[in-house]
Amino acid sequence: MKYLPLFASRALPVLALAFAAMTFTLAAHAAHEEMMKELTGTGKLRVGVAAAPFATSLFVTKGSSGEPQGVTVDLGTALAKKLGTPVEFFVAANTGVLTDALANGSIDVTFMPVDAEREKRVAFGPKYVLIESTYLATAASGAKTVEDVDRSGMRVIGVANTTTIRAAARTLKHTTISPMTSIDEAMAALREGKADAFALSRDSLPVYVKQIPGSRIVDGGFQNTGIAIAVPQNRPDALAYVSAFLNDAKKSGVVRRALDDAGFGDLPVAP
């Protein structure tokens, strides 16, 4: 029987461990490269954000020089910093436009309310806030509750291609809802007496109720959902990375600071 020299027999486990470590490192490097290809294939992170006249937990506003600012801008910037890549913001009038842009690959990541229709087209990660959808009703409408809005003759409006307008359409039994291209257009319709109620998230409405004398945010809601990070479908490594990023951002306080800086200190971070 032949025996290995003592030093050789001792070296074998060390070599095996070194080989395993090298294999793991190479696999991790390959996975990282694939993730970067999926998420930043253009050499930058293209982040989609929705703009409105006033900032919310979802909508951003434009600064004096036209740059977007708000919660999702802060989160997108933090993600790009973690990736070590430049960031470019694509500003849209509503989240329906962002859904299309994400689905066709024009942007790499965005934030939007989750609904079943969107889940057919994009891949969602974790939610960062939870929201309720309800109505802003004019004084002339007399509506005080969501049930009051749902009556024959009420002219209800919402932003086109959004989870809010789809949810309102599902729940309204005695009237229908008409699409507007943006919040600006919807507010103009209310001011001009062309609509009676506007469907939007409750956290978005306080700044708008002040613009329509006598209007009110009705009691009750018709949808509860969350705003989540999203990437195009069939990019599993990108989805895993942004999901881990957002979960860490919630734990570390990044999301909390973004909400606080935007003036939403009373809005809790999603569990």
PAKETOR-869109 format. One line per field, with one value per residue (C-alpha): residue number from 1; x, y, z; residue in one letter; chain. Coordinates in Angstrom, 1 decimal, padded with zeros to 4 digits. Example, Ala and Ser with C-alpha at 12.3 -4.5 7.8 and 13.67 -1.06 7.14 Angstrom:
2
num <- c(1/2)
u <- c(012.3/013.7)
v <- c(-004.5/-001.1)
w <- c(007.8/007.1)
residu <- c(A/S)
chaine <- c(A/A)
! end
This chain:
271
num <- c(1/2/3/4/5/6/7/8/9/10/11/12/13/14/15/16/17/18/19/20/21/22/23/24/25/26/27/28/29/30/31/32/33/34/35/36/37/38/39/40/41/42/43/44/45/46/47/48/49/50/51/52/53/54/55/56/57/58/59/60/61/62/63/64/65/66/67/68/69/70/71/72/73/74/75/76/77/78/79/80/81/82/83/84/85/86/87/88/89/90/91/92/93/94/95/96/97/98/99/100/101/102/103/104/105/106/107/108/109/110/111/112/113/114/115/116/117/118/119/120/121/122/123/124/125/126/127/128/129/130/131/132/133/134/135/136/137/138/139/140/141/142/143/144/145/146/147/148/149/150/151/152/153/154/155/156/157/158/159/160/161/162/163/164/165/166/167/168/169/170/171/172/173/174/175/176/177/178/179/180/181/182/183/184/185/186/187/188/189/190/191/192/193/194/195/196/197/198/199/200/201/202/203/204/205/206/207/208/209/210/211/212/213/214/215/216/217/218/219/220/221/222/223/224/225/226/227/228/229/230/231/232/233/234/235/236/237/238/239/240/241/242/243/244/245/246/247/248/249/250/251/252/253/254/255/256/257/258/259/260/261/262/263/264/265/266/267/268/269/270/271)
u <- c(000.0/001.3/001.1/001.1/003.8/002.5/002.6/000.7/-002.1/-002.4/-002.4/-005.3/-008.1/-006.6/-006.5/-010.1/-011.2/-009.2/-010.8/-014.3/-013.7/-012.4/-015.4/-017.7/-016.0/-016.2/-019.9/-020.6/-018.7/-020.6/-023.9/-023.0/-022.0/-025.4/-027.2/-025.4/-026.2/-029.9/-030.1/-027.6/-027.1/-026.8/-024.0/-026.4/-029.4/-032.5/-035.1/-038.7/-040.6/-044.1/-044.4/-047.3/-047.9/-047.3/-045.1/-046.5/-045.0/-045.1/-045.2/-042.2/-042.0/-039.5/-037.0/-036.1/-033.8/-036.2/-034.6/-037.1/-037.1/-039.0/-039.2/-038.7/-035.8/-034.1/-034.6/-033.4/-030.4/-029.6/-029.9/-027.6/-025.0/-025.1/-024.6/-021.8/-023.3/-024.7/-028.4/-030.8/-034.4/-037.2/-040.1/-043.7/-047.1/-048.5/-047.6/-049.4/-046.7/-044.1/-045.6/-045.3/-041.7/-040.7/-042.4/-040.7/-037.3/-037.0/-036.2/-034.6/-036.5/-039.4/-041.8/-045.6/-048.7/-049.1/-052.1/-053.0/-053.0/-049.5/-048.2/-048.9/-046.4/-043.7/-042.0/-042.6/-040.3/-041.1/-043.5/-042.2/-045.5/-049.1/-051.8/-055.6/-057.5/-060.5/-062.2/-061.9/-065.5/-066.7/-069.1/-071.7/-071.7/-072.7/-070.8/-069.4/-068.6/-067.4/-071.0/-072.2/-069.9/-071.3/-074.6/-076.1/-075.2/-071.9/-069.0/-066.0/-062.5/-059.1/-055.6/-055.5/-053.9/-053.3/-054.2/-056.5/-058.7/-058.9/-059.9/-062.5/-063.9/-064.3/-066.0/-068.4/-071.8/-074.0/-071.7/-068.5/-065.1/-063.4/-059.7/-057.5/-053.9/-052.6/-053.4/-053.3/-055.9/-058.1/-057.9/-058.8/-061.9/-063.0/-062.4/-064.3/-067.3/-066.7/-066.3/-067.8/-065.2/-061.5/-060.1/-056.6/-054.6/-055.6/-052.1/-052.0/-055.3/-054.8/-052.9/-055.5/-058.6/-057.3/-057.5/-061.2/-063.3/-065.8/-064.4/-063.7/-061.9/-064.8/-065.0/-064.0/-061.9/-062.2/-058.7/-055.8/-052.5/-048.8/-046.2/-043.4/-040.1/-040.4/-038.2/-038.9/-040.1/-037.6/-034.7/-034.4/-031.0/-032.1/-035.3/-033.4/-030.9/-033.5/-035.6/-032.7/-031.8/-035.3/-035.6/-032.3/-033.4/-036.4/-034.4/-031.6/-033.8/-033.2/-036.9/-037.8/-035.5/-036.8/-040.4/-039.4/-037.5/-040.5/-042.8/-044.4/-043.2/-046.6/-046.7/-045.4/-042.9/-044.5/-043.6)
v <- c(000.0/003.4/006.3/010.0/012.0/013.6/017.2/016.1/014.4/017.6/019.8/018.1/019.5/022.9/022.7/021.5/024.4/026.8/025.3/025.6/029.2/030.0/028.4/030.3/033.6/033.0/032.1/035.2/037.3/035.8/036.4/040.0/040.6/039.1/041.3/044.5/043.5/043.1/046.3/048.7/047.3/050.8/051.7/053.7/053.1/054.5/055.3/056.1/058.6/060.1/063.9/065.9/069.5/068.5/065.7/062.6/059.3/058.4/061.5/063.8/067.5/069.4/071.8/075.3/073.9/071.2/068.3/065.8/065.7/063.5/060.1/058.0/060.2/059.7/055.9/055.7/057.8/055.5/052.4/053.9/054.8/051.2/049.9/052.4/053.6/056.9/057.5/059.0/059.9/059.4/061.7/060.7/062.3/059.1/055.6/054.1/055.7/054.2/050.7/050.9/052.2/049.4/046.7/047.8/048.2/052.0/052.2/049.8/050.3/052.3/052.6/052.2/050.9/047.1/045.6/042.4/044.1/045.4/042.1/040.7/043.1/043.9/042.2/043.7/043.7/044.8/047.7/050.7/052.3/051.3/053.6/053.8/055.1/057.3/060.4/064.2/065.4/068.9/070.8/070.8/066.9/066.7/063.5/062.8/059.1/056.6/055.3/058.8/059.0/055.7/057.0/057.6/060.9/061.4/062.3/060.5/060.9/059.3/059.2/056.9/053.5/053.6/051.0/053.6/054.1/050.4/049.8/052.5/051.1/047.7/049.0/051.6/050.0/052.9/055.2/055.0/056.7/058.7/058.8/062.0/062.1/063.7/065.2/068.7/067.8/066.2/069.2/071.5/069.4/069.8/073.5/074.0/072.0/069.2/066.5/065.7/063.4/062.6/059.2/059.3/058.0/059.5/060.7/062.6/064.5/067.0/069.5/069.3/069.8/073.3/074.2/073.4/075.6/073.6/070.2/067.4/064.1/061.6/059.1/055.5/054.1/051.7/050.2/049.4/048.7/049.3/051.2/048.9/048.8/047.2/046.0/044.5/040.8/038.0/039.7/037.5/038.8/042.4/041.6/039.8/042.8/045.6/043.5/043.1/046.8/048.0/045.6/046.9/050.5/050.0/048.5/051.0/054.1/055.2/055.0/056.7/059.6/059.9/060.1/062.6/064.8/065.0/066.0/062.7/062.1/060.6/058.0/054.7/052.6/049.3/046.3)
w <- c(000.0/-000.9/001.5/000.7/002.4/005.6/004.2/001.1/003.1/005.2/002.2/000.4/002.7/002.4/-001.4/-001.5/000.6/-001.6/-004.7/-003.2/-002.2/-005.7/-007.3/-005.0/-005.8/-009.5/-009.3/-007.2/-009.7/-012.6/-010.8/-010.1/-013.7/-014.8/-012.4/-013.6/-017.2/-016.4/-014.3/-015.9/-019.4/-020.8/-018.4/-016.1/-014.0/-015.7/-013.0/-013.9/-011.7/-011.9/-011.5/-010.2/-009.0/-005.4/-004.0/-002.4/-001.2/-004.9/-007.0/-007.4/-008.3/-010.4/-008.9/-010.0/-012.7/-013.8/-011.9/-010.2/-006.5/-004.0/-002.3/-005.4/-006.6/-003.2/-003.4/-007.0/-006.2/-003.2/-005.5/-008.1/-005.4/-004.1/-007.6/-008.2/-011.5/-012.8/-012.5/-015.1/-014.3/-016.8/-015.7/-016.6/-016.1/-014.5/-013.5/-016.5/-018.7/-016.3/-016.7/-020.4/-020.2/-017.9/-019.9/-023.1/-021.5/-021.8/-018.1/-015.7/-012.4/-011.1/-008.1/-008.5/-006.8/-007.2/-009.0/-010.8/-014.2/-013.8/-012.5/-015.9/-017.4/-014.8/-011.9/-008.4/-005.4/-001.8/-001.0/000.8/001.8/002.0/000.7/000.5/-002.5/-002.1/-003.7/-003.6/-004.1/-005.0/-002.8/-005.6/-005.7/-002.0/-001.7/001.8/001.6/-001.1/-001.3/-002.1/-005.1/-006.4/-007.7/-011.1/-012.7/-010.7/-013.0/-011.6/-013.0/-012.4/-013.9/-017.0/-016.8/-013.0/-010.4/-008.8/-011.9/-012.4/-008.8/-009.0/-012.2/-010.5/-007.4/-009.0/-009.6/-010.5/-012.5/-014.5/-014.3/-017.0/-017.6/-017.4/-018.6/-015.5/-012.1/-013.6/-016.1/-013.4/-011.2/-014.1/-014.7/-011.1/-011.1/-014.3/-013.0/-015.6/-012.9/-009.4/-007.9/-008.4/-007.5/-006.0/-003.0/000.3/001.2/-002.1/-001.7/001.2/-000.9/-003.7/-001.5/-000.7/-004.4/-004.8/-002.5/-000.5/-001.7/000.7/000.9/001.4/004.2/003.4/000.6/-002.3/-002.4/-000.2/-001.9/-001.6/-003.6/-004.6/-006.5/-009.9/-012.8/-016.2/-016.3/-016.9/-015.1/-012.0/-010.9/-011.1/-009.2/-006.4/-006.1/-006.0/-003.5/-001.2/-001.6/-000.7/002.3/003.6/002.9/005.1/007.9/007.7/007.7/004.1/003.3/006.5/005.7/002.2/003.5/006.2/003.8/001.5/004.4/005.1/008.6/009.7/006.9/008.2/006.3/005.0/007.1)
residu <- c(M/K/Y/L/P/L/F/A/S/R/A/L/P/V/L/A/L/A/F/A/A/M/T/F/T/L/A/A/H/A/A/H/E/E/M/M/K/E/L/T/G/T/G/K/L/R/V/G/V/A/A/A/P/F/A/T/S/L/F/V/T/K/G/S/S/G/E/P/Q/G/V/T/V/D/L/G/T/A/L/A/K/K/L/G/T/P/V/E/F/F/V/A/A/N/T/G/V/L/T/D/A/L/A/N/G/S/I/D/V/T/F/M/P/V/D/A/E/R/E/K/R/V/A/F/G/P/K/Y/V/L/I/E/S/T/Y/L/A/T/A/A/S/G/A/K/T/V/E/D/V/D/R/S/G/M/R/V/I/G/V/A/N/T/T/T/I/R/A/A/A/R/T/L/K/H/T/T/I/S/P/M/T/S/I/D/E/A/M/A/A/L/R/E/G/K/A/D/A/F/A/L/S/R/D/S/L/P/V/Y/V/K/Q/I/P/G/S/R/I/V/D/G/G/F/Q/N/T/G/I/A/I/A/V/P/Q/N/R/P/D/A/L/A/Y/V/S/A/F/L/N/D/A/K/K/S/G/V/V/R/R/A/L/D/D/A/G/F/G/D/L/P/V/A/P)
chaine <- c(A/A/A/A/A/A/A/A/A/A/A/A/A/A/A/A/A/A/A/A/A/A/A/A/A/A/A/A/A/A/A/A/A/A/A/A/A/A/A/A/A/A/A/A/A/A/A/A/A/A/A/A/A/A/A/A/A/A/A/A/A/A/A/A/A/A/A/A/A/A/A/A/A/A/A/A/A/A/A/A/A/A/A/A/A/A/A/A/A/A/A/A/A/A/A/A/A/A/A/A/A/A/A/A/A/A/A/A/A/A/A/A/A/A/A/A/A/A/A/A/A/A/A/A/A/A/A/A/A/A/A/A/A/A/A/A/A/A/A/A/A/A/A/A/A/A/A/A/A/A/A/A/A/A/A/A/A/A/A/A/A/A/A/A/A/A/A/A/A/A/A/A/A/A/A/A/A/A/A/A/A/A/A/A/A/A/A/A/A/A/A/A/A/A/A/A/A/A/A/A/A/A/A/A/A/A/A/A/A/A/A/A/A/A/A/A/A/A/A/A/A/A/A/A/A/A/A/A/A/A/A/A/A/A/A/A/A/A/A/A/A/A/A/A/A/A/A/A/A/A/A/A/A/A/A/A/A/A/A/A/A/A/A/A/A/A/A/A/A/A/A)
! end
